[in-house]
Amino acid sequence: MSTFTQFLHKVFPGLESQEELNEDYLAQSVDTADLERRMHDLEYSGIERAPFPLSTSVPGASAWRPMW
């Protein structure tokens, strides 16, 4: 762990990283289907709000989205 990261953890002991928040969110799942839905939500969150053309490598996403 870098010195800067160690410093931040000492200054802000209750501050969780996004990875820790995601793990906590996934740990709250009640069954396999709920876990898979939560994983999908985390993986694809923000795609529908992208104001620019998306890569066609994203499954299920169209190549162009409206800008407004």
PDB file of N, CA, C and O in Angstrom:
ATOM      1  N   MET A   1       0.851  -1.168   0.000  1.00  0.00           N
ATOM      2  CA  MET A   1       0.000   0.000   0.000  1.00  0.00           C
ATOM      3  C   MET A   1       0.897   1.231   0.000  1.00  0.00           C
ATOM      4  O   MET A   1       1.901   1.277   0.712  1.00  0.00           O
ATOM      5  N   SER A   2       0.535   2.215  -0.793  1.00  0.00           N
ATOM      6  CA  SER A   2       1.361   3.408  -0.895  1.00  0.00           C
ATOM      7  C   SER A   2       1.279   4.248   0.374  1.00  0.00           C
ATOM      8  O   SER A   2       0.334   4.134   1.154  1.00  0.00           O
ATOM      9  N   THR A   3       2.275   5.082   0.561  1.00  0.00           N
ATOM     10  CA  THR A   3       2.322   5.951   1.735  1.00  0.00           C
ATOM     11  C   THR A   3       1.136   6.912   1.746  1.00  0.00           C
ATOM     12  O   THR A   3       0.552   7.174   2.798  1.00  0.00           O
ATOM     13  N   PHE A   4       0.785   7.433   0.577  1.00  0.00           N
ATOM     14  CA  PHE A   4      -0.340   8.360   0.492  1.00  0.00           C
ATOM     15  C   PHE A   4      -1.644   7.678   0.887  1.00  0.00           C
ATOM     16  O   PHE A   4      -2.465   8.262   1.594  1.00  0.00           O
ATOM     17  N   THR A   5      -1.834   6.445   0.434  1.00  0.00           N
ATOM     18  CA  THR A   5      -3.044   5.703   0.791  1.00  0.00           C
ATOM     19  C   THR A   5      -3.100   5.430   2.282  1.00  0.00           C
ATOM     20  O   THR A   5      -4.162   5.530   2.896  1.00  0.00           O
ATOM     21  N   GLN A   6      -1.971   5.090   2.860  1.00  0.00           N
ATOM     22  CA  GLN A   6      -1.905   4.878   4.306  1.00  0.00           C
ATOM     23  C   GLN A   6      -2.253   6.162   5.051  1.00  0.00           C
ATOM     24  O   GLN A   6      -2.962   6.133   6.057  1.00  0.00           O
ATOM     25  N   PHE A   7      -1.753   7.279   4.554  1.00  0.00           N
ATOM     26  CA  PHE A   7      -2.049   8.573   5.158  1.00  0.00           C
ATOM     27  C   PHE A   7      -3.551   8.849   5.113  1.00  0.00           C
ATOM     28  O   PHE A   7      -4.133   9.277   6.110  1.00  0.00           O
ATOM     29  N   LEU A   8      -4.176   8.608   3.969  1.00  0.00           N
ATOM     30  CA  LEU A   8      -5.614   8.854   3.834  1.00  0.00           C
ATOM     31  C   LEU A   8      -6.425   7.968   4.775  1.00  0.00           C
ATOM     32  O   LEU A   8      -7.427   8.413   5.335  1.00  0.00           O
ATOM     33  N   HIS A   9      -5.999   6.721   4.952  1.00  0.00           N
ATOM     34  CA  HIS A   9      -6.713   5.832   5.862  1.00  0.00           C
ATOM     35  C   HIS A   9      -6.575   6.292   7.308  1.00  0.00           C
ATOM     36  O   HIS A   9      -7.485   6.087   8.111  1.00  0.00           O
ATOM     37  N   LYS A  10      -5.457   6.905   7.647  1.00  0.00           N
ATOM     38  CA  LYS A  10      -5.288   7.416   9.009  1.00  0.00           C
ATOM     39  C   LYS A  10      -6.103   8.682   9.231  1.00  0.00           C
ATOM     40  O   LYS A  10      -6.681   8.871  10.302  1.00  0.00           O
ATOM     41  N   VAL A  11      -6.152   9.555   8.221  1.00  0.00           N
ATOM     42  CA  VAL A  11      -6.899  10.807   8.335  1.00  0.00           C
ATOM     43  C   VAL A  11      -8.405  10.553   8.291  1.00  0.00           C
ATOM     44  O   VAL A  11      -9.165  11.162   9.043  1.00  0.00           O
ATOM     45  N   PHE A  12      -8.828   9.654   7.407  1.00  0.00           N
ATOM     46  CA  PHE A  12     -10.247   9.337   7.237  1.00  0.00           C
ATOM     47  C   PHE A  12     -10.465   7.852   7.510  1.00  0.00           C
ATOM     48  O   PHE A  12     -10.600   7.072   6.566  1.00  0.00           O
ATOM     49  N   PRO A  13     -10.504   7.442   8.776  1.00  0.00           N
ATOM     50  CA  PRO A  13     -10.594   6.009   9.079  1.00  0.00           C
ATOM     51  C   PRO A  13     -11.901   5.361   8.626  1.00  0.00           C
ATOM     52  O   PRO A  13     -11.915   4.159   8.361  1.00  0.00           O
ATOM     53  N   GLY A  14     -12.992   6.107   8.529  1.00  0.00           N
ATOM     54  CA  GLY A  14     -14.274   5.535   8.127  1.00  0.00           C
ATOM     55  C   GLY A  14     -14.500   5.554   6.635  1.00  0.00           C
ATOM     56  O   GLY A  14     -15.541   5.094   6.165  1.00  0.00           O
ATOM     57  N   LEU A  15     -13.552   6.074   5.879  1.00  0.00           N
ATOM     58  CA  LEU A  15     -13.703   6.207   4.434  1.00  0.00           C
ATOM     59  C   LEU A  15     -13.460   4.861   3.763  1.00  0.00           C
ATOM     60  O   LEU A  15     -12.388   4.273   3.908  1.00  0.00           O
ATOM     61  N   GLU A  16     -14.470   4.370   3.019  1.00  0.00           N
ATOM     62  CA  GLU A  16     -14.337   3.102   2.320  1.00  0.00           C
ATOM     63  C   GLU A  16     -14.077   3.359   0.838  1.00  0.00           C
ATOM     64  O   GLU A  16     -14.585   4.323   0.265  1.00  0.00           O
ATOM     65  N   SER A  17     -13.297   2.501   0.239  1.00  0.00           N
ATOM     66  CA  SER A  17     -13.046   2.617  -1.190  1.00  0.00           C
ATOM     67  C   SER A  17     -14.285   2.150  -1.951  1.00  0.00           C
ATOM     68  O   SER A  17     -15.162   1.497  -1.386  1.00  0.00           O
ATOM     69  N   GLN A  18     -14.344   2.485  -3.217  1.00  0.00           N
ATOM     70  CA  GLN A  18     -15.479   2.053  -4.040  1.00  0.00           C
ATOM     71  C   GLN A  18     -15.520   0.533  -4.126  1.00  0.00           C
ATOM     72  O   GLN A  18     -16.600  -0.056  -4.166  1.00  0.00           O
ATOM     73  N   GLU A  19     -14.367  -0.099  -4.154  1.00  0.00           N
ATOM     74  CA  GLU A  19     -14.318  -1.559  -4.199  1.00  0.00           C
ATOM     75  C   GLU A  19     -14.934  -2.165  -2.940  1.00  0.00           C
ATOM     76  O   GLU A  19     -15.679  -3.141  -3.022  1.00  0.00           O
ATOM     77  N   GLU A  20     -14.626  -1.593  -1.782  1.00  0.00           N
ATOM     78  CA  GLU A  20     -15.208  -2.088  -0.534  1.00  0.00           C
ATOM     79  C   GLU A  20     -16.718  -1.861  -0.509  1.00  0.00           C
ATOM     80  O   GLU A  20     -17.466  -2.719  -0.041  1.00  0.00           O
ATOM     81  N   LEU A  21     -17.166  -0.715  -1.008  1.00  0.00           N
ATOM     82  CA  LEU A  21     -18.600  -0.440  -1.068  1.00  0.00           C
ATOM     83  C   LEU A  21     -19.301  -1.443  -1.989  1.00  0.00           C
ATOM     84  O   LEU A  21     -20.389  -1.928  -1.674  1.00  0.00           O
ATOM     85  N   ASN A  22     -18.676  -1.748  -3.119  1.00  0.00           N
ATOM     86  CA  ASN A  22     -19.255  -2.718  -4.050  1.00  0.00           C
ATOM     87  C   ASN A  22     -19.324  -4.104  -3.420  1.00  0.00           C
ATOM     88  O   ASN A  22     -20.322  -4.808  -3.574  1.00  0.00           O
ATOM     89  N   GLU A  23     -18.267  -4.499  -2.711  1.00  0.00           N
ATOM     90  CA  GLU A  23     -18.264  -5.807  -2.055  1.00  0.00           C
ATOM     91  C   GLU A  23     -19.360  -5.884  -0.995  1.00  0.00           C
ATOM     92  O   GLU A  23     -20.029  -6.910  -0.870  1.00  0.00           O
ATOM     93  N   ASP A  24     -19.548  -4.811  -0.235  1.00  0.00           N
ATOM     94  CA  ASP A  24     -20.615  -4.791   0.766  1.00  0.00           C
ATOM     95  C   ASP A  24     -21.988  -4.910   0.104  1.00  0.00           C
ATOM     96  O   ASP A  24     -22.863  -5.622   0.596  1.00  0.00           O
ATOM     97  N   TYR A  25     -22.168  -4.203  -1.023  1.00  0.00           N
ATOM     98  CA  TYR A  25     -23.423  -4.252  -1.764  1.00  0.00           C
ATOM     99  C   TYR A  25     -23.691  -5.668  -2.261  1.00  0.00           C
ATOM    100  O   TYR A  25     -24.817  -6.156  -2.164  1.00  0.00           O
ATOM    101  N   LEU A  26     -22.664  -6.333  -2.794  1.00  0.00           N
ATOM    102  CA  LEU A  26     -22.831  -7.699  -3.286  1.00  0.00           C
ATOM    103  C   LEU A  26     -23.079  -8.676  -2.143  1.00  0.00           C
ATOM    104  O   LEU A  26     -23.817  -9.647  -2.312  1.00  0.00           O
ATOM    105  N   ALA A  27     -22.480  -8.436  -0.997  1.00  0.00           N
ATOM    106  CA  ALA A  27     -22.649  -9.330   0.152  1.00  0.00           C
ATOM    107  C   ALA A  27     -24.069  -9.301   0.701  1.00  0.00           C
ATOM    108  O   ALA A  27     -24.468 -10.222   1.415  1.00  0.00           O
ATOM    109  N   GLN A  28     -24.835  -8.271   0.386  1.00  0.00           N
ATOM    110  CA  GLN A  28     -26.208  -8.159   0.867  1.00  0.00           C
ATOM    111  C   GLN A  28     -27.192  -8.982   0.042  1.00  0.00           C
ATOM    112  O   GLN A  28     -28.379  -9.030   0.367  1.00  0.00           O
ATOM    113  N   SER A  29     -26.718  -9.628  -1.016  1.00  0.00           N
ATOM    114  CA  SER A  29     -27.616 -10.417  -1.859  1.00  0.00           C
ATOM    115  C   SER A  29     -28.169 -11.607  -1.077  1.00  0.00           C
ATOM    116  O   SER A  29     -27.496 -12.173  -0.216  1.00  0.00           O
ATOM    117  N   VAL A  30     -29.406 -11.971  -1.399  1.00  0.00           N
ATOM    118  CA  VAL A  30     -30.091 -13.026  -0.653  1.00  0.00           C
ATOM    119  C   VAL A  30     -30.039 -14.381  -1.355  1.00  0.00           C
ATOM    120  O   VAL A  30     -30.205 -15.418  -0.712  1.00  0.00           O
ATOM    121  N   ASP A  31     -29.812 -14.381  -2.661  1.00  0.00           N
ATOM    122  CA  ASP A  31     -29.689 -15.632  -3.392  1.00  0.00           C
ATOM    123  C   ASP A  31     -28.848 -15.398  -4.643  1.00  0.00           C
ATOM    124  O   ASP A  31     -28.387 -14.284  -4.888  1.00  0.00           O
ATOM    125  N   THR A  32     -28.655 -16.436  -5.419  1.00  0.00           N
ATOM    126  CA  THR A  32     -27.796 -16.352  -6.599  1.00  0.00           C
ATOM    127  C   THR A  32     -28.352 -15.383  -7.637  1.00  0.00           C
ATOM    128  O   THR A  32     -27.594 -14.630  -8.248  1.00  0.00           O
ATOM    129  N   ALA A  33     -29.649 -15.396  -7.839  1.00  0.00           N
ATOM    130  CA  ALA A  33     -30.257 -14.496  -8.821  1.00  0.00           C
ATOM    131  C   ALA A  33     -30.073 -13.038  -8.403  1.00  0.00           C
ATOM    132  O   ALA A  33     -29.787 -12.181  -9.240  1.00  0.00           O
ATOM    133  N   ASP A  34     -30.235 -12.759  -7.126  1.00  0.00           N
ATOM    134  CA  ASP A  34     -30.039 -11.406  -6.614  1.00  0.00           C
ATOM    135  C   ASP A  34     -28.579 -10.991  -6.769  1.00  0.00           C
ATOM    136  O   ASP A  34     -28.297  -9.848  -7.127  1.00  0.00           O
ATOM    137  N   LEU A  35     -27.649 -11.907  -6.504  1.00  0.00           N
ATOM    138  CA  LEU A  35     -26.225 -11.616  -6.664  1.00  0.00           C
ATOM    139  C   LEU A  35     -25.904 -11.296  -8.115  1.00  0.00           C
ATOM    140  O   LEU A  35     -25.184 -10.337  -8.394  1.00  0.00           O
ATOM    141  N   GLU A  36     -26.431 -12.089  -9.042  1.00  0.00           N
ATOM    142  CA  GLU A  36     -26.182 -11.847 -10.459  1.00  0.00           C
ATOM    143  C   GLU A  36     -26.768 -10.507 -10.905  1.00  0.00           C
ATOM    144  O   GLU A  36     -26.142  -9.789 -11.686  1.00  0.00           O
ATOM    145  N   ARG A  37     -27.965 -10.163 -10.414  1.00  0.00           N
ATOM    146  CA  ARG A  37     -28.565  -8.875 -10.761  1.00  0.00           C
ATOM    147  C   ARG A  37     -27.709  -7.725 -10.238  1.00  0.00           C
ATOM    148  O   ARG A  37     -27.488  -6.740 -10.942  1.00  0.00           O
ATOM    149  N   ARG A  38     -27.228  -7.854  -9.002  1.00  0.00           N
ATOM    150  CA  ARG A  38     -26.381  -6.812  -8.420  1.00  0.00           C
ATOM    151  C   ARG A  38     -25.057  -6.679  -9.181  1.00  0.00           C
ATOM    152  O   ARG A  38     -24.565  -5.571  -9.393  1.00  0.00           O
ATOM    153  N   MET A  39     -24.488  -7.818  -9.588  1.00  0.00           N
ATOM    154  CA  MET A  39     -23.252  -7.768 -10.365  1.00  0.00           C
ATOM    155  C   MET A  39     -23.491  -7.065 -11.700  1.00  0.00           C
ATOM    156  O   MET A  39     -22.670  -6.261 -12.144  1.00  0.00           O
ATOM    157  N   HIS A  40     -24.616  -7.373 -12.331  1.00  0.00           N
ATOM    158  CA  HIS A  40     -24.964  -6.721 -13.592  1.00  0.00           C
ATOM    159  C   HIS A  40     -25.156  -5.222 -13.377  1.00  0.00           C
ATOM    160  O   HIS A  40     -24.690  -4.415 -14.181  1.00  0.00           O
ATOM    161  N   ASP A  41     -25.838  -4.850 -12.301  1.00  0.00           N
ATOM    162  CA  ASP A  41     -26.058  -3.430 -12.011  1.00  0.00           C
ATOM    163  C   ASP A  41     -24.739  -2.691 -11.849  1.00  0.00           C
ATOM    164  O   ASP A  41     -24.580  -1.586 -12.368  1.00  0.00           O
ATOM    165  N   LEU A  42     -23.795  -3.287 -11.136  1.00  0.00           N
ATOM    166  CA  LEU A  42     -22.502  -2.644 -10.936  1.00  0.00           C
ATOM    167  C   LEU A  42     -21.702  -2.561 -12.232  1.00  0.00           C
ATOM    168  O   LEU A  42     -21.049  -1.555 -12.508  1.00  0.00           O
ATOM    169  N   GLU A  43     -21.763  -3.630 -13.021  1.00  0.00           N
ATOM    170  CA  GLU A  43     -20.973  -3.683 -14.250  1.00  0.00           C
ATOM    171  C   GLU A  43     -21.473  -2.698 -15.298  1.00  0.00           C
ATOM    172  O   GLU A  43     -20.676  -2.083 -16.006  1.00  0.00           O
ATOM    173  N   TYR A  44     -22.785  -2.549 -15.399  1.00  0.00           N
ATOM    174  CA  TYR A  44     -23.348  -1.729 -16.459  1.00  0.00           C
ATOM    175  C   TYR A  44     -23.926  -0.405 -15.971  1.00  0.00           C
ATOM    176  O   TYR A  44     -24.623   0.268 -16.730  1.00  0.00           O
ATOM    177  N   SER A  45     -23.661  -0.017 -14.745  1.00  0.00           N
ATOM    178  CA  SER A  45     -24.201   1.254 -14.258  1.00  0.00           C
ATOM    179  C   SER A  45     -23.529   2.401 -14.999  1.00  0.00           C
ATOM    180  O   SER A  45     -22.312   2.415 -15.182  1.00  0.00           O
ATOM    181  N   GLY A  46     -24.334   3.349 -15.415  1.00  0.00           N
ATOM    182  CA  GLY A  46     -23.814   4.526 -16.098  1.00  0.00           C
ATOM    183  C   GLY A  46     -23.819   4.423 -17.606  1.00  0.00           C
ATOM    184  O   GLY A  46     -23.646   5.440 -18.278  1.00  0.00           O
ATOM    185  N   ILE A  47     -24.008   3.242 -18.168  1.00  0.00           N
ATOM    186  CA  ILE A  47     -23.962   3.100 -19.625  1.00  0.00           C
ATOM    187  C   ILE A  47     -25.114   3.848 -20.282  1.00  0.00           C
ATOM    188  O   ILE A  47     -24.921   4.501 -21.307  1.00  0.00           O
ATOM    189  N   GLU A  48     -26.317   3.761 -19.700  1.00  0.00           N
ATOM    190  CA  GLU A  48     -27.466   4.417 -20.323  1.00  0.00           C
ATOM    191  C   GLU A  48     -27.370   5.938 -20.230  1.00  0.00           C
ATOM    192  O   GLU A  48     -28.075   6.646 -20.949  1.00  0.00           O
ATOM    193  N   ARG A  49     -26.516   6.439 -19.363  1.00  0.00           N
ATOM    194  CA  ARG A  49     -26.366   7.887 -19.223  1.00  0.00           C
ATOM    195  C   ARG A  49     -25.186   8.435 -20.013  1.00  0.00           C
ATOM    196  O   ARG A  49     -24.905   9.631 -19.941  1.00  0.00           O
ATOM    197  N   ALA A  50     -24.494   7.594 -20.761  1.00  0.00           N
ATOM    198  CA  ALA A  50     -23.312   8.043 -21.492  1.00  0.00           C
ATOM    199  C   ALA A  50     -23.721   9.001 -22.611  1.00  0.00           C
ATOM    200  O   ALA A  50     -24.512   8.622 -23.474  1.00  0.00           O
ATOM    201  N   PRO A  51     -23.201  10.233 -22.619  1.00  0.00           N
ATOM    202  CA  PRO A  51     -23.598  11.213 -23.628  1.00  0.00           C
ATOM    203  C   PRO A  51     -22.757  11.124 -24.898  1.00  0.00           C
ATOM    204  O   PRO A  51     -22.675  12.101 -25.642  1.00  0.00           O
ATOM    205  N   PHE A  52     -22.145  10.008 -25.158  1.00  0.00           N
ATOM    206  CA  PHE A  52     -21.261   9.866 -26.310  1.00  0.00           C
ATOM    207  C   PHE A  52     -21.476   8.490 -26.916  1.00  0.00           C
ATOM    208  O   PHE A  52     -22.054   7.619 -26.266  1.00  0.00           O
ATOM    209  N   PRO A  53     -21.023   8.273 -28.148  1.00  0.00           N
ATOM    210  CA  PRO A  53     -21.186   6.953 -28.759  1.00  0.00           C
ATOM    211  C   PRO A  53     -20.467   5.888 -27.946  1.00  0.00           C
ATOM    212  O   PRO A  53     -19.339   6.086 -27.496  1.00  0.00           O
ATOM    213  N   LEU A  54     -21.137   4.758 -27.764  1.00  0.00           N
ATOM    214  CA  LEU A  54     -20.549   3.668 -27.003  1.00  0.00           C
ATOM    215  C   LEU A  54     -19.812   2.712 -27.928  1.00  0.00           C
ATOM    216  O   LEU A  54     -20.129   2.604 -29.113  1.00  0.00           O
ATOM    217  N   SER A  55     -18.850   2.037 -27.384  1.00  0.00           N
ATOM    218  CA  SER A  55     -18.137   1.010 -28.130  1.00  0.00           C
ATOM    219  C   SER A  55     -19.095  -0.134 -28.424  1.00  0.00           C
ATOM    220  O   SER A  55     -19.954  -0.456 -27.603  1.00  0.00           O
ATOM    221  N   THR A  56     -18.953  -0.736 -29.571  1.00  0.00           N
ATOM    222  CA  THR A  56     -19.824  -1.859 -29.905  1.00  0.00           C
ATOM    223  C   THR A  56     -19.410  -3.123 -29.174  1.00  0.00           C
ATOM    224  O   THR A  56     -20.072  -4.153 -29.304  1.00  0.00           O
ATOM    225  N   SER A  57     -18.322  -3.066 -28.402  1.00  0.00           N
ATOM    226  CA  SER A  57     -17.905  -4.242 -27.651  1.00  0.00           C
ATOM    227  C   SER A  57     -18.762  -4.458 -26.410  1.00  0.00           C
ATOM    228  O   SER A  57     -18.656  -5.498 -25.759  1.00  0.00           O
ATOM    229  N   VAL A  58     -19.615  -3.482 -26.073  1.00  0.00           N
ATOM    230  CA  VAL A  58     -20.508  -3.624 -24.928  1.00  0.00           C
ATOM    231  C   VAL A  58     -21.719  -4.426 -25.376  1.00  0.00           C
ATOM    232  O   VAL A  58     -22.480  -3.956 -26.223  1.00  0.00           O
ATOM    233  N   PRO A  59     -21.921  -5.624 -24.832  1.00  0.00           N
ATOM    234  CA  PRO A  59     -23.043  -6.452 -25.276  1.00  0.00           C
ATOM    235  C   PRO A  59     -24.384  -5.783 -24.993  1.00  0.00           C
ATOM    236  O   PRO A  59     -24.608  -5.249 -23.907  1.00  0.00           O
ATOM    237  N   GLY A  60     -25.255  -5.818 -25.966  1.00  0.00           N
ATOM    238  CA  GLY A  60     -26.599  -5.301 -25.789  1.00  0.00           C
ATOM    239  C   GLY A  60     -26.724  -3.799 -25.932  1.00  0.00           C
ATOM    240  O   GLY A  60     -27.836  -3.274 -25.868  1.00  0.00           O
ATOM    241  N   ALA A  61     -25.629  -3.092 -26.121  1.00  0.00           N
ATOM    242  CA  ALA A  61     -25.674  -1.640 -26.254  1.00  0.00           C
ATOM    243  C   ALA A  61     -25.640  -1.278 -27.739  1.00  0.00           C
ATOM    244  O   ALA A  61     -24.882  -1.856 -28.517  1.00  0.00           O
ATOM    245  N   SER A  62     -26.461  -0.331 -28.106  1.00  0.00           N
ATOM    246  CA  SER A  62     -26.418   0.113 -29.505  1.00  0.00           C
ATOM    247  C   SER A  62     -25.190   0.984 -29.710  1.00  0.00           C
ATOM    248  O   SER A  62     -24.647   1.530 -28.749  1.00  0.00           O
ATOM    249  N   ALA A  63     -24.756   1.114 -30.937  1.00  0.00           N
ATOM    250  CA  ALA A  63     -23.517   1.833 -31.221  1.00  0.00           C
ATOM    251  C   ALA A  63     -23.645   3.337 -30.968  1.00  0.00           C
ATOM    252  O   ALA A  63     -22.662   3.980 -30.601  1.00  0.00           O
ATOM    253  N   TRP A  64     -24.832   3.906 -31.156  1.00  0.00           N
ATOM    254  CA  TRP A  64     -25.001   5.348 -30.971  1.00  0.00           C
ATOM    255  C   TRP A  64     -26.150   5.612 -30.033  1.00  0.00           C
ATOM    256  O   TRP A  64     -27.177   4.935 -30.083  1.00  0.00           O
ATOM    257  N   ARG A  65     -25.976   6.597 -29.177  1.00  0.00           N
ATOM    258  CA  ARG A  65     -27.030   7.023 -28.259  1.00  0.00           C
ATOM    259  C   ARG A  65     -27.341   8.489 -28.531  1.00  0.00           C
ATOM    260  O   ARG A  65     -26.461   9.233 -28.964  1.00  0.00           O
ATOM    261  N   PRO A  66     -28.575   8.918 -28.287  1.00  0.00           N
ATOM    262  CA  PRO A  66     -28.881  10.347 -28.473  1.00  0.00           C
ATOM    263  C   PRO A  66     -28.101  11.192 -27.467  1.00  0.00           C
ATOM    264  O   PRO A  66     -27.829  10.758 -26.347  1.00  0.00           O
ATOM    265  N   MET A  67     -27.748  12.403 -27.889  1.00  0.00           N
ATOM    266  CA  MET A  67     -26.950  13.265 -27.026  1.00  0.00           C
ATOM    267  C   MET A  67     -27.799  13.991 -25.999  1.00  0.00           C
ATOM    268  O   MET A  67     -27.239  14.614 -25.097  1.00  0.00           O
ATOM    269  N   TRP A  68     -29.125  13.943 -26.088  1.00  0.00           N
ATOM    270  CA  TRP A  68     -29.980  14.591 -25.099  1.00  0.00           C
ATOM    271  C   TRP A  68     -31.109  13.695 -24.706  1.00  0.00           C
ATOM    272  O   TRP A  68     -31.938  14.073 -23.878  1.00  0.00           O
TER     273      TRP A  68
END
